[in-house]
Amino acid sequence: MAELVYRPVIGFAQTLFKAWDLKIDCQGSENIPRTGGAVLVSNHISYLDFVFNGLAALPQKRLVRFMAKDAVFRHKISGPLMRGMRHIPVDRKQGDAAYAHALASLRSGEIVGVFPEATISQSFTLKSFKSGAARMAQEAGVPLIPMAVWGTQRLWTKGHPRNFKRSHTPITMRVGEALEASKDKYAGAITRQLRGRVQELLEAAQRAYPVRPKGPDDTWWMPAHLGGTAPTPEQVRAAEAR
């Protein structure tokens, strides 16, 4: 099927990022297979993560079909684009349809992008992972590709106004080696191993990130354990429970 929407959207995004002069540092794209199905798994700290995850696959000439909440598909602007790029809508009340859709995409040789934390991490640390990515990879017989992004939260994230006027922002991405989803293992065990891989990649991306907060008013995007003022995971959970 011709990619009449996806490739022009990629071109637009690349032009926009060049205009913003984003400093994109991506390593490990060679770990994304050139052919065949795979589940690309990433941490989630920004509304723009799927865009950068998709860019990481371009050197391998692959397009990623992301699983995203169905509300995005109902939006008058994003909806036609998401459908045109053949992303996968997820209705959390009826998740079986999305799972079947993703499974069919994997079996047809597509790369499916998944954020196993389900929602953006406001602490900018890894939340617990849901096991859906591992179960899909097992059932489809495809590998899991772990990756991590860092810096995207500075552009647009939950609880903070988007800042597309911010220029020269570094974006760091690290893609790890494939993790086989053996059918003779429990999905929970694979998920724990996968989360460990993503954590290692996230820490590598954070170490490689070339800038630090400019002052006390610029520490919001750093997690508390690294000296920033982002809420701790415990504080986020307490706020969500209110």
Phi, psi and chi 1 to 4 in degrees:
 res  aa     phi    psi   chi1   chi2   chi3   chi4
   1 MET       -  130.7 -175.9 -177.5  -63.3      -
   2 ALA   -65.2  140.3      -      -      -      -
   3 GLU   -92.1   76.5  -61.3  -70.0  -12.6      -
   4 LEU   -76.3  -17.8  -59.2  179.4      -      -
   5 VAL  -110.8  -46.2  176.8      -      -      -
   6 TYR   -59.2  -50.3 -149.7  139.2      -      -
   7 ARG   -65.8  -41.3  -65.1 -166.6 -173.2  -78.6
   8 PRO   -62.7  -35.2  -26.3   36.3      -      -
   9 VAL   -65.5  -41.3  168.8      -      -      -
  10 ILE   -60.6  -45.2  -71.2  172.3      -      -
  11 GLY   -60.5  -40.6      -      -      -      -
  12 PHE   -63.9  -45.2  174.6   77.0      -      -
  13 ALA   -62.0  -43.0      -      -      -      -
  14 GLN   -64.2  -39.0  -70.1  175.3  -43.1      -
  15 THR   -65.0  -41.4  -60.6      -      -      -
  16 LEU   -64.9  -44.7 -166.3   61.6      -      -
  17 PHE   -65.7  -32.9  -65.9  163.0      -      -
  18 LYS   -68.0  -39.5 -174.3  174.4 -178.4  179.4
  19 ALA   -65.3  -36.7      -      -      -      -
  20 TRP   -75.6  -12.7  -72.1  -14.1      -      -
  21 ASP    58.2   44.4 -166.2   27.5      -      -
  22 LEU   -68.2  139.2  -61.4 -175.1      -      -
  23 LYS   -96.7   88.1  -52.5  -59.4 -176.5 -177.7
  24 ILE   -90.4  121.8  -60.2  175.4      -      -
  25 ASP  -117.8  105.6  168.8   20.1      -      -
  26 CYS  -120.0  124.9 -178.5      -      -      -
  27 GLN  -127.6  141.7  -65.4 -177.2   15.7      -
  28 GLY   100.3    6.8      -      -      -      -
  29 SER   -58.1  -25.5  -71.5      -      -      -
  30 GLU   -64.9  -13.4   68.3  -84.9    6.8      -
  31 ASN   -79.0  -10.9  -69.1  -46.9      -      -
  32 ILE   -83.7  123.4  -63.1  173.5      -      -
  33 PRO   -64.1  142.4   23.3  -32.9      -      -
  34 ARG   -73.3  -25.5  -77.4 -169.9  173.0  -88.1
  35 THR  -138.0  159.1   59.7      -      -      -
  36 GLY    86.5  165.6      -      -      -      -
  37 GLY   -75.7  155.0      -      -      -      -
  38 ALA  -164.8  155.6      -      -      -      -
  39 VAL  -107.8  115.3 -178.4      -      -      -
  40 LEU   -91.2  120.4 -176.4   65.7      -      -
  41 VAL  -117.9  128.4  176.1      -      -      -
  42 SER  -136.4  158.3  173.7      -      -      -
  43 ASN   -69.3  170.5   65.6  -43.7      -      -
  44 HIS  -140.4  105.5 -161.8   12.7      -      -
  45 ILE  -126.1   -1.2   55.2  174.4      -      -
  46 SER  -153.4  156.2  165.0      -      -      -
  47 TYR   -68.7  -14.5  -67.7  113.0      -      -
  48 LEU  -100.7    3.6  -60.6  176.0      -      -
  49 ASP   -56.7  -39.4  -71.2  -23.7      -      -
  50 PHE   -63.5  -31.3   75.2   97.5      -      -
  51 VAL   -65.3  -46.4  179.2      -      -      -
  52 PHE   -72.6  -35.0  -68.4   98.7      -      -
  53 ASN   -58.8  -42.2  -72.1  174.4      -      -
  54 GLY   -64.3  -38.5      -      -      -      -
  55 LEU   -63.4  -31.8  -70.1  179.3      -      -
  56 ALA   -65.3  -23.5      -      -      -      -
  57 ALA   -88.7  -12.3      -      -      -      -
  58 LEU   -63.0  -37.7  -71.0 -175.7      -      -
  59 PRO   -58.8  -25.3  -28.0   37.7      -      -
  60 GLN   -92.6    6.9  -63.1  -64.6   84.7      -
  61 LYS    59.4   41.5  -57.1 -173.8 -174.5  -56.9
  62 ARG  -117.8  146.8  -59.7  -57.5  -56.9  -88.8
  63 LEU  -111.5  137.0  -60.2  177.1      -      -
  64 VAL  -104.0  133.5 -176.7      -      -      -
  65 ARG   -98.5  110.8  -45.1  -60.6  173.6 -179.4
  66 PHE   -91.6  143.8  -72.5   93.9      -      -
  67 MET   -87.3  124.9  -59.7 -174.8   75.8      -
  68 ALA  -142.0  154.3      -      -      -      -
  69 LYS   -60.5  144.7   59.3 -176.4 -179.1 -179.0
  70 ASP   -65.2  -20.3   60.5  -16.6      -      -
  71 ALA   -59.8  -33.1      -      -      -      -
  72 VAL   -65.1  -33.1  179.7      -      -      -
  73 PHE   -76.6  -19.1  -69.4   78.6      -      -
  74 ARG   -89.1  -11.5  -64.9 -163.7  -59.4  -91.3
  75 HIS   -68.7  141.0 -169.1  -85.4      -      -
  76 LYS   -66.1  -24.8   63.7 -179.8 -179.7 -179.9
  77 ILE   -99.1  -53.8  -63.6  175.6      -      -
  78 SER   -72.2  -28.3   63.3      -      -      -
  79 GLY   -56.5  -55.8      -      -      -      -
  80 PRO   -60.2  -35.3  -25.8   36.0      -      -
  81 LEU   -67.9  -44.6  -66.9  174.5      -      -
  82 MET   -63.7  -41.5  -66.0  -66.1  -78.3      -
  83 ARG   -68.1  -39.9  -71.3 -170.9  -67.1  -87.3
  84 GLY   -64.3  -30.0      -      -      -      -
  85 MET   -88.8    2.6  -69.9 -175.2  -78.2      -
  86 ARG    59.8   38.3  -68.4  155.9   52.1 -159.3
  87 HIS   -75.3  173.4  -65.6  -47.3      -      -
  88 ILE  -116.2  114.2  -57.8  168.9      -      -
  89 PRO   -73.9  141.3   26.8  -33.1      -      -
  90 VAL  -121.3  114.3  178.9      -      -      -
  91 ASP   -97.0  111.3 -177.9  -16.4      -      -
  92 ARG   -65.7  -17.9  -69.3  176.4 -177.2  168.7
  93 LYS   -84.5  -19.3  -65.2 -179.4  179.9  178.5
  94 GLN  -136.3   65.7  -61.9  177.8  -25.4      -
  95 GLY   -71.9  -16.5      -      -      -      -
  96 ASP   -61.5  -37.8  -71.1  -11.2      -      -
  97 ALA   -65.6  -42.2      -      -      -      -
  98 ALA   -65.8  -40.0      -      -      -      -
  99 TYR   -62.3  -44.3 -174.6   89.3      -      -
 100 ALA   -65.3  -39.2      -      -      -      -
 101 HIS   -62.4  -47.6 -173.6  166.5      -      -
 102 ALA   -63.5  -39.8      -      -      -      -
 103 LEU   -63.2  -42.4 -155.8   56.5      -      -
 104 ALA   -64.0  -38.4      -      -      -      -
 105 SER   -64.6  -42.9  -65.2      -      -      -
 106 LEU   -62.7  -43.7  -69.5  169.4      -      -
 107 ARG   -67.9  -23.0  -73.7  170.9  170.6  162.2
 108 SER   -88.4    3.4   68.7      -      -      -
 109 GLY    97.7   12.4      -      -      -      -
 110 GLU   -86.4  159.3  -61.8  -84.1   14.3      -
 111 ILE   -96.9  126.9  -66.5  180.0      -      -
 112 VAL  -109.4  127.8  172.5      -      -      -
 113 GLY   -94.5  132.8      -      -      -      -
 114 VAL  -133.6  139.2  176.8      -      -      -
 115 PHE  -109.4   95.0  -62.4  107.1      -      -
 116 PRO   -70.4   -8.0   24.2  -33.3      -      -
 117 GLU   -77.5  -14.5  -63.3  168.5  -82.4      -
 118 ALA    76.4  -41.2      -      -      -      -
 119 THR  -132.2  165.2   57.5      -      -      -
 120 ILE   -63.4  136.3  -71.9  173.7      -      -
 121 SER   -84.9  111.9  170.3      -      -      -
 122 GLN   -76.7  -14.2  -68.0  179.2  -87.3      -
 123 SER   -88.2   -9.4   68.1      -      -      -
 124 PHE    63.4   19.4  -51.8  131.9      -      -
 125 THR  -111.3  165.8   62.0      -      -      -
 126 LEU   -72.0  129.0  -82.1 -168.8      -      -
 127 LYS   -85.3  179.8  -59.9  165.8   64.4  175.5
 128 SER   -67.6  151.2   61.3      -      -      -
 129 PHE   -99.0  136.7  -83.0   21.3      -      -
 130 LYS   -79.2  155.0  -63.2 -175.6 -178.7  -60.3
 131 SER   -88.1    1.4   63.6      -      -      -
 132 GLY   -57.9  -40.5      -      -      -      -
 133 ALA   -61.5  -44.8      -      -      -      -
 134 ALA   -65.4  -41.3      -      -      -      -
 135 ARG   -65.3  -39.4  -69.8 -172.3  -72.0  108.7
 136 MET   -64.0  -45.7  -76.1 -167.4  -59.4      -
 137 ALA   -62.0  -40.9      -      -      -      -
 138 GLN   -61.9  -48.9  -76.5 -178.9  -55.9      -
 139 GLU   -68.3  -35.4 -162.2  166.3  -17.4      -
 140 ALA   -86.8  -13.2      -      -      -      -
 141 GLY    70.4   40.4      -      -      -      -
 142 VAL  -124.9  161.1  -58.9      -      -      -
 143 PRO   -80.6  161.6   29.9  -35.9      -      -
 144 LEU   -99.9  133.6  -67.6  152.6      -      -
 145 ILE  -114.3  107.4  -49.6  -63.1      -      -
 146 PRO   -81.7  145.3   30.8  -33.7      -      -
 147 MET  -152.3  165.4   75.3  168.3  -68.8      -
 148 ALA  -141.3  145.7      -      -      -      -
 149 VAL  -120.9  149.7  -65.3      -      -      -
 150 TRP  -148.0  137.6 -171.0 -112.7      -      -
 151 GLY   105.1  -20.0      -      -      -      -
 152 THR   -65.6  -26.7   57.2      -      -      -
 153 GLN   -64.8  -21.4   75.3  -86.5   31.1      -
 154 ARG   -73.5  -18.2  -60.8  179.0   66.6 -160.5
 155 LEU   -90.2  -46.8  -62.2  175.4      -      -
 156 TRP  -166.7  113.2 -170.3   15.3      -      -
 157 THR  -143.5  170.9 -168.4      -      -      -
 158 LYS   -66.6  132.1 -171.7  174.0 -177.8  179.1
 159 GLY    86.5    1.0      -      -      -      -
 160 HIS  -136.0  145.0  -65.2  -87.3      -      -
 161 PRO   -66.5  143.4   24.1  -33.7      -      -
 162 ARG   -67.4  147.2   60.1  178.3  176.6 -100.1
 163 ASN  -132.8   79.8 -170.1   -8.9      -      -
 164 PHE   -81.7   -3.5  -64.7  155.4      -      -
 165 LYS   -84.5  -11.8  -65.7 -180.0 -179.4  179.6
 166 ARG   -69.3  118.3 -171.3 -170.9  -59.2  -84.4
 167 SER  -109.1  163.7   60.7      -      -      -
 168 HIS    65.3   15.7  -42.4  -59.2      -      -
 169 THR   -69.7  127.8  -59.4      -      -      -
 170 PRO   -74.8  139.8  -14.2   29.1      -      -
 171 ILE  -125.5  120.9  -55.6  -64.5      -      -
 172 THR  -112.6  131.7  -55.6      -      -      -
 173 MET  -131.8  140.0  -61.8 -178.1  -76.4      -
 174 ARG  -132.5  126.9  -65.0  -68.7 -177.3  -94.6
 175 VAL  -111.4  129.5 -175.4      -      -      -
 176 GLY   -97.6  174.9      -      -      -      -
 177 GLU   -68.7  152.8  -65.8 -179.3   -2.0      -
 178 ALA   -62.2  144.5      -      -      -      -
 179 LEU  -114.3  119.8  174.0   64.0      -      -
 180 GLU   -74.1  135.9  -64.2  -58.1  -39.0      -
 181 ALA  -101.1   78.9      -      -      -      -
 182 SER   -62.5  137.0  174.6      -      -      -
 183 LYS   -73.5  -13.4  -67.8 -176.5  178.8  179.9
 184 ASP   -92.6    8.4   61.1    2.2      -      -
 185 LYS  -109.9  154.5  -73.0 -173.7  178.0 -179.7
 186 TYR   -71.3  141.3  -71.7  111.2      -      -
 187 ALA   -59.7  -34.3      -      -      -      -
 188 GLY   -62.9  -39.4      -      -      -      -
 189 ALA   -67.8  -40.7      -      -      -      -
 190 ILE   -65.1  -39.4  -63.8  172.4      -      -
 191 THR   -63.1  -41.2  -60.5      -      -      -
 192 ARG   -64.6  -40.9  -72.7 -170.1  -67.9  -86.0
 193 GLN   -65.5  -41.0 -175.1  180.0    5.5      -
 194 LEU   -62.5  -45.0  176.8   65.1      -      -
 195 ARG   -61.4  -39.1 -173.7 -178.5 -177.3  -80.1
 196 GLY   -61.7  -39.9      -      -      -      -
 197 ARG   -64.1  -45.4  -67.2  -86.1 -171.9   92.2
 198 VAL   -64.1  -38.6  174.9      -      -      -
 199 GLN   -60.4  -44.2  178.6   66.1   40.6      -
 200 GLU   -60.9  -42.4  -68.5  171.6   -2.8      -
 201 LEU   -67.7  -38.1  -67.0  165.7      -      -
 202 LEU   -63.2  -43.8  176.2   58.3      -      -
 203 GLU   -65.1  -36.3  -68.9  172.6    2.6      -
 204 ALA   -65.4  -41.3      -      -      -      -
 205 ALA   -65.3  -39.9      -      -      -      -
 206 GLN   -66.0  -40.2  -69.8  168.4  -23.1      -
 207 ARG   -64.5  -35.0  -72.8 -167.1  -61.1  -90.0
 208 ALA   -82.0  -12.2      -      -      -      -
 209 TYR   -63.2  127.7 -159.1   67.4      -      -
 210 PRO   -82.4   -7.2   30.3  -35.9      -      -
 211 VAL  -127.9  160.7  -58.4      -      -      -
 212 ARG  -125.6  165.7  -67.3  -66.3 -178.5  -94.7
 213 PRO   -52.8  142.3  -29.2   37.4      -      -
 214 LYS   -78.5  -19.2  -62.9  177.1 -178.9  177.9
 215 GLY   178.3 -175.0      -      -      -      -
 216 PRO   -57.2  -28.2  -24.2   34.7      -      -
 217 ASP   -85.0   -0.9  -64.9  -26.8      -      -
 218 ASP  -121.4   28.5 -170.7   40.4      -      -
 219 THR  -102.2   -0.1   58.7      -      -      -
 220 TRP   -63.6  -27.2   64.0  -91.0      -      -
 221 TRP   -89.3    0.0   56.0  -88.4      -      -
 222 MET  -102.0  135.5  -72.3  -74.5  -76.9      -
 223 PRO   -65.8  154.3   21.1  -30.1      -      -
 224 ALA   -59.0  -37.7      -      -      -      -
 225 HIS   -71.4  -11.4   74.7  -82.7      -      -
 226 LEU  -105.0   13.8  -67.5  179.9      -      -
 227 GLY    93.2    5.8      -      -      -      -
 228 GLY   -88.3 -178.2      -      -      -      -
 229 THR  -111.9   14.5   53.3      -      -      -
 230 ALA   -63.3  149.5      -      -      -      -
 231 PRO   -64.0  149.9   23.8  -34.3      -      -
 232 THR   -73.4  161.5   64.8      -      -      -
 233 PRO   -55.8  -36.4  -27.9   36.4      -      -
 234 GLU   -66.3  -40.6  -66.1   75.7   18.1      -
 235 GLN   -66.0  -37.0  -71.1  170.7  -28.6      -
 236 VAL   -64.8  -45.6  173.1      -      -      -
 237 ARG   -62.9  -39.2  -73.4 -166.3  -68.9  -91.2
 238 ALA   -64.9  -41.2      -      -      -      -
 239 ALA   -66.3  -38.6      -      -      -      -
 240 GLU   -70.2  -24.6  -68.8  173.8  -15.8      -
 241 ALA   -82.1  -11.7      -      -      -      -
 242 ARG   -70.7      -  -68.3  172.0 -171.5  165.1
